[in-house]
C-alpha cells in the first residue's frame, strides 16, 4: 500500500476533509474534524493509576494464592521465610529504580530492548527480542491462561480434576478474549487491568484482615518461635530468594509501554515507587495471615494455600477465594499480553522482526498485528503437556537480561553522559542488581546442572542464524517475498506503518 493511499484511508477513517463541495464548510465545522485527526502512533492514554495497576496486576498472579510454599520449603522456618519475602521486595524495588532512570532517560517502549540497543548495540538487543518474543512472553502468557482455566473449570468437576482438553480449550478462549480486548482499545485494556487489579487487592485485604482477627484472638503459636528449625545452607537460602523473586517478576512492566504513558518523567518513577512496595507489603502480610491459620507443615501440604485458608477462616463464604483467584489470573494475563505486544511492535519498528508487526490499527491506534502474533504463539504453547518446565529453564535467561540492563545503566553513565537523567539511580544499587542477577543466573545451574540449560542457550544464540542474513545483510529476495504478504495483511487488518513522531 503506497503512502498516498494510506493518507487517503487515514483521512476517511478520521473524518478528514474530502474533495468537493465540503471543502467550503465553515471554520466552526472544520475545526472539530481537524481535532479528530491523530498521528498514526500509539497514543498516550495510560495515566498514573493505570500504570500502578499494570505493575501490581502483572506482579500478583496466582502464585501468592496457590503456592507460596517454595520459599518456606527452602528456609525451613516462618521467620526466615518472612524475611526473604521482604528482602525480595527490597531487591525488586532496587531493580525497578535502575529501570526508572533508564525509562526517563530513553523514553521508548519495549522494556529492556531500547536500553540494550543503546548500550551494547544491535546484536544483544536482537537476541533479547528473539528469546523474549518467541519464548519468554508467549509461554508466560500461556501458563497464566492455563492457571485461569484450571481454577475456572474446577467448580464444574467437583471431586475430580478437570479434563485436560477442557482446561486447554478454556485457556485458548481466555487468550483470544484478552487479545481481542487489547486490539480493540488501549483504554479498554487499561480499564480491564484496573478492575481486575482492584479485585485481587480486595481479596488480599480480606485475607489480611482475617489474619489480623485471628492474631488478635491469640492464634500466634506459629509466630512465637519463628527462627526455630531454620536452614543455614547458603544454597537453600539462595534458592529461597530465587523462588521469592520469581513471585515478584513483573516489576519492569511499565517500561514496555513508556511511549503510551502520560508524562512519563513523572508517572514512570511514581508508579514504580508506589506499585512495588505495595506488592511487597501485600506479600508479607498475606504470608503472616496464612501462618495465623496454618502450621508450616499444613501450609507445605496444601495444594492451594489461599483456598485452604478460605475453607478454615471464611466459611461459609470460602467460595470467594477461588473466584478471586480466577480474577487475579485473568488480570495478570491481560497485563502480560498488553506489554508483550509493545515489545514485538518496537522490534518490528527497528527491523528486528518482520515489518507488519510494527504496524498500527488505523481506527483504534493499537499494535494489533503484534498482539495477534503474541496470542497465536501463546495458543501454540498451550498444546504441549508441560510448559512449566520450559519456563523454568528459560528463567535463567530472563535474569541474564535483567543483569545486562543494569550493566547498560552503568555503561551509559560513561558512554552517554550527554543524555538527560530526570531520575538518577545511585551507582551502588545498579552494581548490586548486576551481582544479584549473576547469582540468580548461576545458582540453578550450579545447584542442579542439566543439559536443558545448554539447549536454552543454544536456542537463544540460534537467533544469530536469522540475524545476519535477514537483519544485518538484508537480502533483497526476502523483501520481494514479504512485500505482497505485508500488503495483503495490511489490507485485511486495516493497519499502517507508524508515523515518525519526533
C-alpha positions in Angstrom: 0.0 0.0 0.0 1.7 3.3 -1.1 1.9 6.4 1.1 -0.7 8.3 -0.8 -3.4 5.6 -0.4 -2.5 5.3 3.3 -3.0 9.0 3.7 -6.4 8.8 1.9 -7.6 5.9 4.0 -6.4 7.8 7.2 -8.4 10.8 6.2 -11.5 8.7 5.6 -11.2 6.9 9.0 -10.5 10.1 10.9 -13.2 12.2 9.4 -10.7 14.3 7.4 -11.6 16.6 4.6 -12.8 15.0 1.3 -12.5 16.9 -2.0 -15.5 18.7 -3.3 -18.2 21.0 -2.0 -17.5 20.0 1.6 -14.2 22.0 1.5 -16.3 25.2 1.7 -17.7 24.3 5.1 -17.5 26.9 7.8 -14.5 27.1 10.1 -16.6 26.1 13.1 -17.5 22.8 11.4 -14.0 22.0 10.1 -12.3 22.6 13.4 -13.6 19.5 15.2 -12.7 17.4 12.2 -9.1 18.7 12.4 -9.0 17.9 16.1 -10.1 14.3 15.4 -7.1 13.6 13.2 -4.4 11.9 15.3 -0.9 10.9 14.3 -0.7 7.2 13.5 1.3 6.4 16.5 0.5 4.7 19.8 -1.4 7.3 21.8 -0.5 8.5 25.4 -3.6 7.0 27.1 -2.1 5.3 30.2 -2.2 7.5 33.3 -0.6 7.1 36.7 -3.4 4.9 38.2 -3.4 2.6 35.1 0.4 2.4 35.3 0.3 1.3 39.0 -2.4 -1.2 38.2 -0.3 -2.6 35.3 2.7 -3.2 37.7 0.6 -4.5 40.6 -1.8 -6.6 38.4 1.0 -8.3 36.5 3.2 -9.0 39.5 0.4 -10.5 41.6 -0.8 -13.5 39.5 -1.9 -16.8 41.1 1.4 -17.6 43.0 0.7 -15.9 46.3 -2.7 -17.6 46.5 -1.7 -21.0 45.3 1.9 -21.9 46.2 3.8 -19.5 48.4 5.4 -22.6 49.9 8.6 -22.8 47.8 10.2 -20.1 49.9 9.1 -21.8 53.2 10.4 -25.1 52.0 13.9 -23.8 51.3 14.2 -21.6 54.5 12.7 -24.2 56.9 11.0 -21.8 59.3 8.5 -19.0 59.5 10.9 -16.1 60.4 13.5 -16.6 57.6 10.5 -17.1 55.2 9.0 -13.7 56.0 12.5 -12.1 55.9 13.1 -13.5 52.4 9.7 -12.2 51.2 10.5 -8.7 52.5 14.1 -8.8 51.2 12.9 -9.9 47.7 10.6 -6.8 47.7 13.5 -4.6 48.5 15.6 -6.2 45.7 12.7 -5.8 43.2 12.4 -2.1 44.2 16.2 -1.6 43.7 16.0 -3.2 40.3 13.0 -1.0 39.4 14.9 2.1 40.4 17.5 1.3 37.7 14.7 0.9 35.2 13.2 4.3 36.4 16.5 6.0 35.4 16.6 4.1 32.1 12.9 4.7 31.3 13.1 8.5 31.9 16.5 8.8 30.0 15.4 6.8 27.0 11.6 7.3 26.6 11.0 4.4 24.2 8.7 1.4 24.7 9.9 -2.2 24.6 11.3 -2.8 28.1 15.0 -3.8 28.1 15.2 -3.7 24.3 15.9 0.0 23.7 18.4 0.2 26.6 20.4 -2.9 25.4 20.3 -1.4 21.9 21.7 2.0 23.1 24.4 0.5 25.4 25.6 -2.7 23.6 24.3 -2.4 20.0 22.0 -4.3 17.7 23.1 -7.9 18.2 22.5 -8.1 22.0 19.1 -6.2 21.6 18.2 -8.7 18.8 19.0 -11.8 20.9 16.9 -10.3 23.7 13.9 -9.6 21.4 14.3 -13.1 19.8 14.2 -15.1 23.0 11.6 -12.9 24.7 9.2 -12.6 21.8 9.5 -16.2 20.7 9.6 -18.0 24.1 9.5 -16.0 27.4 6.5 -13.7 26.8 4.1 -16.1 25.0 4.9 -19.1 27.2 4.4 -16.9 30.3 1.0 -15.7 28.9 0.1 -19.4 28.2 1.0 -20.5 31.8 -1.2 -17.8 33.3 -4.1 -18.6 31.0 -3.8 -22.3 32.0 -3.9 -21.3 35.7 -7.0 -19.3 34.9 -8.6 -22.2 33.1 -7.8 -24.7 35.8 -9.4 -22.6 38.6 -12.4 -21.5 36.4 -13.3 -25.1 35.4 -12.7 -26.8 38.8 -16.2 -25.9 40.3 -17.8 -27.8 37.4 -15.9 -31.0 38.2 -16.4 -31.5 42.0 -14.3 -34.2 43.5 -12.0 -34.7 40.4 -9.5 -32.9 38.2 -11.0 -31.1 35.1 -10.2 -32.9 31.8 -7.0 -31.6 30.1 -8.9 -30.9 26.9 -11.4 -28.7 28.8 -8.6 -26.8 30.6 -6.6 -26.2 27.4 -9.7 -25.1 25.4 -10.7 -22.7 28.1 -7.1 -21.3 28.3 -7.2 -20.8 24.5 -10.5 -18.9 24.8 -9.0 -16.8 27.6 -6.1 -15.8 25.3 -8.4 -15.0 22.4 -10.6 -12.8 24.6 -7.6 -10.9 26.0 -6.0 -10.4 22.6 -9.4 -9.1 21.3 -9.7 -6.6 24.2 -6.2 -5.3 23.7 -6.7 -5.0 19.9 -10.0 -3.0 20.3 -8.7 -0.2 22.6 -5.8 0.7 24.8 -8.3 2.4 27.2 -10.5 -0.7 27.3 -7.4 -2.9 28.1 -6.5 -0.4 30.9 -10.0 -0.5 32.4 -9.9 -4.3 32.4 -6.5 -4.2 34.1 -7.7 -1.6 36.7 -10.8 -3.7 37.5 -9.0 -7.0 38.0 -6.2 -5.3 40.0 -8.8 -3.8 42.3 -10.4 -7.3 42.6 -7.1 -9.0 43.6 -6.3 -6.2 46.1 -9.8 -6.7 47.6 -9.3 -10.4 48.3 -5.8 -9.7 49.7 -7.4 -7.2 52.0 -10.0 -9.8 53.1 -7.2 -12.4 53.8 -5.1 -9.9 55.7 -8.0 -8.6 57.8 -9.0 -12.2 58.6 -5.4 -12.9 59.6 -5.3 -9.8 61.9 -8.5 -11.0 63.6 -7.0 -14.5 64.2 -3.8 -13.0 65.6 -5.9 -10.7 67.9 -7.7 -13.8 69.1 -4.4 -15.3 70.2 -3.5 -17.6 67.3 0.2 -16.7 67.4 1.7 -20.2 68.1 3.3 -20.3 64.6 4.9 -16.9 65.1 6.2 -17.4 68.7 9.5 -19.2 67.8 9.9 -18.0 64.2 13.5 -19.0 63.6 13.3 -22.5 65.1 14.5 -25.1 62.6 15.7 -22.5 60.1 18.0 -23.7 57.3 21.6 -22.3 57.4 22.6 -23.7 54.0 23.9 -20.9 51.6 22.4 -22.8 48.7 19.0 -23.2 50.3 18.7 -19.5 51.1 19.8 -18.7 47.6 17.0 -20.9 46.1 14.5 -19.3 48.5 15.5 -15.9 47.1 15.2 -17.3 43.6 11.6 -18.5 44.2 10.7 -15.3 46.0 12.0 -13.1 43.2 10.1 -15.2 40.7 6.9 -14.2 42.5 7.9 -10.5 42.2 8.6 -10.8 38.4 6.8 -8.1 36.5 8.3 -5.0 38.2 9.7 -3.9 34.9 6.3 -4.0 33.0 5.8 -0.2 32.8 9.0 0.2 30.8 7.4 -1.8 28.0 4.8 1.0 27.4 6.8 4.2 28.1 5.6 5.8 24.8 2.0 5.4 25.9 2.4 6.9 29.4 1.1 10.3 30.1 4.0 12.4 31.4 6.5 9.5 31.7 9.1 11.6 33.5 6.7 11.9 36.5 4.4 8.9 36.2 7.0 6.2 35.5 9.1 6.6 38.7 6.0 7.4 40.7 4.1 4.3 39.6 7.3 2.2 40.5 7.7 3.8 43.9 4.0 3.2 44.8 3.4 -0.2 43.0 6.3 -2.4 44.1 6.3 -1.5 47.8 2.5 -2.1 47.7 3.1 -5.6 46.4 5.9 -6.3 48.9 3.6 -5.3 51.8 0.8 -7.4 50.4 3.0 -10.5 50.1 4.4 -10.2 53.6 1.0 -9.6 55.2 -0.7 -12.4 53.3 2.0 -14.9 54.5 1.6 -13.7 58.1 -2.2 -14.3 57.7 -1.6 -17.8 56.3 0.6 -18.6 59.4 -2.1 -17.4 61.7 -4.4 -20.2 60.5 -2.0 -23.0 59.4 1.2 -24.5 60.7 4.2 -24.6 58.4 3.6 -28.3 57.8 0.0 -27.7 56.8 1.0 -24.9 54.5 3.5 -27.1 52.8 0.9 -29.9 52.3 -1.8 -27.7 51.0 -2.4 -27.9 47.2 -3.8 -24.3 47.1 -2.9 -22.3 50.3 -5.5 -19.5 49.9 -8.3 -22.0 49.2 -7.4 -23.9 52.4 -7.2 -20.7 54.3 -10.7 -19.7 53.0 -12.2 -23.1 54.0 -10.9 -22.7 57.5 -11.5 -19.0 58.1 -14.1 -17.6 55.7 -16.7 -20.4 55.7 -19.5 -20.2 54.5 -18.1 -17.5 52.2 -15.0 -19.6 51.3 -16.1 -19.8 47.6 -15.0 -16.2 47.1 -11.3 -17.2 47.3 -11.2 -19.4 44.1 -13.4 -16.8 42.3 -10.9 -14.1 43.1 -8.0 -16.3 42.1 -9.7 -16.6 38.7 -10.0 -12.8 38.6 -6.3 -12.4 39.6 -5.0 -14.8 36.9 -7.1 -13.1 34.2 -5.8 -9.7 35.2 -2.2 -10.9 35.2 -2.7 -12.5 31.7 -4.2 -9.2 30.4 -1.1 -7.3 31.7 1.3 -9.8 30.2 -0.4 -9.5 26.7 -0.5 -5.7 26.9 3.3 -5.4 27.4 4.3 -8.3 25.2 2.6 -6.7 22.2 4.6 -3.5 22.7 8.0 -5.3 22.6 7.0 -7.1 19.4 5.8 -3.8 17.9 9.1 -2.0 18.8 11.3 -4.9 17.5 9.3 -4.8 14.2 9.8 -1.0 14.0 13.6 -1.4 14.4 13.7 -4.0 11.7 14.4 -7.0 14.1 11.1 -8.6 13.3 9.0 -8.5 10.1 7.7 -5.0 9.4 4.0 -5.9 9.6 4.4 -6.5 13.3 5.2 -2.7 13.8 2.0 -1.6 12.1 -0.8 0.2 13.9 -4.6 -0.1 13.6 -5.8 3.0 11.7 -9.1 3.0 13.5 -8.1 2.0 17.0 -4.4 3.0 17.4 -3.4 -0.3 18.8 -0.5 -2.6 17.7 -2.9 -5.3 16.6 -0.6 -7.4 14.4 2.0 -7.6 17.3 -0.8 -8.5 19.8 -2.3 -11.2 17.4 1.2 -12.7 16.8 1.9 -13.0 20.5 -1.6 -14.5 21.1 -1.0 -17.1 18.3 2.3 -18.2 19.9 0.7 -18.4 23.3 -2.0 -20.7 21.9 0.7 -23.0 20.5 2.5 -23.1 23.9 -0.8 -24.4 25.4 -0.6 -27.6 23.3 2.5 -29.3 24.9 2.0 -31.5 28.0 4.2 -29.4 30.4 5.4 -25.9 29.6 6.2 -25.1 33.2 9.4 -27.0 32.7 10.2 -24.8 29.7 9.7 -21.5 31.5 11.7 -22.8 34.5 14.7 -23.5 32.3 14.4 -20.2 30.4 14.1 -18.1 33.6 17.9 -18.0 34.0 17.9 -16.2 30.6 15.4 -13.6 32.0 17.8 -12.8 34.8 20.7 -12.6 32.4 18.9 -9.8 30.6 18.0 -8.1 33.8 21.7 -8.1 34.7 22.7 -6.8 31.3 20.1 -4.0 31.6 21.5 -2.9 34.9 25.0 -3.1 33.4 23.7 -0.9 30.5 22.9 1.8 33.0 26.5 1.7 34.4 28.0 1.6 30.8 25.9 4.6 29.7 27.0 6.7 32.7 30.4 6.8 30.9 29.5 6.4 27.2 26.3 8.6 27.1 27.0 11.4 29.6 25.1 13.9 27.4 21.7 12.2 27.9 19.4 13.9 30.4 18.6 11.8 33.5 15.5 13.2 35.3 15.8 10.3 37.8 19.3 9.2 38.8 19.8 5.9 40.5 22.8 5.6 42.8 25.6 3.6 41.2 26.0 1.0 44.1 22.3 0.0 43.5 23.0 -0.8 39.8 26.1 -2.8 40.8 24.2 -4.7 43.4 21.5 -5.6 40.9 24.2 -6.9 38.4 25.7 -9.1 41.2 22.3 -10.5 42.3 21.4 -11.2 38.6 24.7 -13.0 38.1 24.0 -15.1 41.2 20.4 -15.9 40.0 21.6 -17.0 36.6 24.3 -19.3 38.0 22.5 -20.6 41.2 20.1 -23.0 39.5 22.7 -24.2 37.0 25.3 -24.9 39.8 22.8 -26.4 42.2 21.4 -28.8 39.5 23.3 -28.7 36.3 21.2 -30.1 33.4 21.5 -30.3 29.6 18.3 -28.3 29.2 20.2 -25.1 30.2 22.6 -25.7 27.4 19.7 -26.3 24.9 18.1 -22.9 26.0 21.5 -21.1 25.5 21.8 -22.7 22.0 18.2 -21.6 21.2 19.0 -18.0 22.2 22.2 -18.0 20.2 20.5 -19.6 17.2 18.8 -16.2 16.7 22.1 -15.2 15.1 21.4 -17.5 12.2 18.4 -15.3 11.3 20.1 -12.0 12.3 22.9 -12.0 9.8 21.0 -12.8 6.6 17.7 -11.0 7.3 18.7 -8.1 9.6 22.4 -7.3 9.1 22.7 -8.2 5.3 19.0 -7.5 4.4 18.9 -9.8 1.3 16.8 -8.3 -1.4 14.9 -11.5 -2.1 13.4 -11.5 1.4 11.8 -8.1 0.7 10.4 -9.3 -2.6 8.8 -12.3 -0.8 7.5 -10.2 2.1 6.1 -7.2 0.2 2.9 -8.8 -1.2 2.3 -10.7 2.1 2.7 -7.4 4.0 0.3 -5.6 1.6 -2.4 -8.2 1.9 -2.2 -8.4 5.7 -2.2 -4.7 5.8 -5.5 -4.5 3.8 -7.0 -7.4 5.8 -6.3 -5.8 9.2 -6.5 -2.1 8.2 -3.1 -1.3 9.7 -0.5 1.2 8.6 3.2 1.9 9.4 3.6 4.2 12.5 4.4 7.8 11.6 7.7 9.2 12.8 6.8 11.3 15.8 10.0 13.2 16.8 
